[in-house]
Amino acid sequence: MPKPVSVSVDVPQPREAVFDFLDVMANHEPFTDHVLFDWSYSGPARGVGSKAHVHTKAGWVRDEADIEVVSARAPECIVERNVSAKGKRIAHGTYDLAELPAGGTRVSFTYAWEQTPAADRVLAPLVRVMLRRANTLAMKRLARQLPTG
């Protein structure tokens, strides 16, 4: 299994406000649409059971994925289960929110594989680099899109 990929960004918003934003599945689309597109939603708009079906693009690879929030612990953590590659790739994306000593929030996102197709294991170093770049950009875009005030 490839090693998990973690990225983070510090934002001035309080942890509760960041959690409230991330808890709404549709709010993920604008900061991830550089790799995830054609979003459709089902289930509740927020919280556990919130779902999205997306198309993915990463380099030359195109796929479809189903994302479902499987755990949410306000205002600390949101865990999403991702299924793609026709069910051959299963992973979890975890948002951890930590209060910063001087105020604001550190938003950390970790993508961890539970099951992968053989090609992912062979290409793991390249996949991890591509995912780190895409998720770093997503965190920067999230920081710009969080509501202020």
C-alpha positions in Angstrom: 0.0 0.0 0.0 1.3 3.5 -0.8 2.2 5.6 2.3 -0.5 8.2 3.2 -0.1 11.7 1.8 -0.6 14.6 4.2 -0.8 18.3 3.5 -1.8 21.3 5.6 -2.5 25.0 5.6 -2.9 27.6 8.3 -6.0 29.9 8.1 -7.1 32.8 10.2 -10.7 31.4 10.7 -11.6 29.8 14.0 -11.8 26.0 14.0 -15.6 25.9 14.3 -16.1 28.1 11.2 -13.7 25.9 9.2 -15.5 22.8 10.3 -18.9 24.3 9.4 -17.6 25.0 5.9 -16.0 21.6 5.3 -19.0 19.8 6.7 -21.0 20.8 3.6 -20.0 18.4 0.8 -20.8 21.0 -1.9 -18.3 23.4 -0.4 -15.5 21.0 -1.5 -16.2 21.4 -5.2 -14.7 24.9 -5.7 -11.4 24.1 -4.0 -10.9 20.7 -5.6 -12.3 21.3 -9.1 -8.7 21.3 -10.6 -8.8 17.5 -10.1 -12.4 16.6 -9.3 -15.2 17.7 -11.7 -18.8 17.0 -12.7 -19.9 16.7 -9.1 -23.3 15.3 -8.2 -24.6 15.0 -4.7 -26.8 12.6 -2.7 -27.7 12.1 0.9 -27.8 14.9 3.4 -26.1 18.2 2.4 -23.7 17.9 5.4 -22.4 15.5 7.9 -22.2 11.7 8.0 -23.9 10.2 4.9 -23.3 13.2 2.7 -22.2 11.9 -0.7 -20.7 13.0 -4.0 -20.0 11.3 -7.2 -17.2 12.9 -9.2 -15.0 12.5 -12.2 -11.2 12.7 -11.5 -8.3 13.9 -13.6 -4.7 13.5 -12.5 -2.1 13.8 -15.2 -3.1 11.3 -17.8 -5.5 9.3 -15.6 -9.2 9.9 -15.7 -11.7 8.0 -13.4 -14.9 8.3 -11.4 -15.1 8.3 -7.6 -17.7 8.1 -4.9 -17.0 10.1 -1.8 -19.0 9.6 1.4 -18.6 11.2 4.8 -18.3 8.3 7.2 -17.3 10.2 10.4 -17.6 13.8 11.6 -16.5 15.0 15.0 -17.2 18.7 15.4 -15.1 20.8 15.3 -12.1 18.5 15.0 -12.3 15.9 12.3 -14.1 14.8 9.1 -13.4 11.5 7.5 -14.5 10.7 3.9 -14.4 7.2 2.3 -13.4 7.3 -1.4 -14.1 4.5 -3.8 -12.8 4.6 -7.4 -11.2 2.4 -10.1 -14.4 0.4 -10.3 -14.2 -0.5 -6.6 -10.6 -1.5 -6.8 -9.3 1.6 -5.0 -10.6 2.4 -1.5 -9.1 5.2 0.5 -10.0 7.6 3.3 -9.5 11.4 3.2 -9.3 12.9 6.7 -9.5 16.6 7.6 -8.0 17.3 11.0 -8.6 20.8 12.4 -6.3 22.1 15.1 -6.5 25.4 16.9 -3.4 27.5 16.5 -1.9 29.1 19.6 -2.2 32.6 18.2 -5.7 32.0 16.8 -6.8 30.5 13.6 -6.8 26.9 12.5 -4.4 24.4 11.0 -6.3 22.4 8.4 -4.5 19.1 7.7 -5.7 16.7 5.0 -4.4 13.1 4.8 -5.3 10.7 2.0 -4.6 7.1 3.0 -5.2 4.0 0.8 -7.0 1.0 2.2 -7.0 -1.0 -1.1 -5.3 -0.3 -4.4 -5.2 -1.8 -7.9 -1.8 -3.3 -8.8 -0.9 -0.4 -11.1 -1.2 2.0 -8.1 1.3 0.0 -6.1 3.8 -0.1 -9.0 3.4 3.6 -9.6 3.1 4.6 -5.9 6.0 7.1 -5.9 4.6 9.0 -8.9 1.0 8.7 -7.6 2.1 10.2 -4.2 3.9 13.1 -5.8 0.9 13.9 -8.0 -1.5 13.6 -5.1 0.7 15.8 -2.9 0.8 18.5 -5.5 -3.0 18.4 -6.2 -3.8 18.4 -2.4 -1.4 21.2 -1.7 -3.1 23.3 -4.3 -6.5 22.3 -2.9 -5.5 23.5 0.6 -4.2 26.8 -0.8 -7.5 27.3 -2.7 -9.5 26.3 0.5 -7.7 29.0 2.4 -8.7 31.6 -0.2 -12.3 30.4 -0.3 -13.1 30.1 3.4 -15.6 32.8 4.5 -14.1 35.7 6.5 -15.7 37.6 9.3 
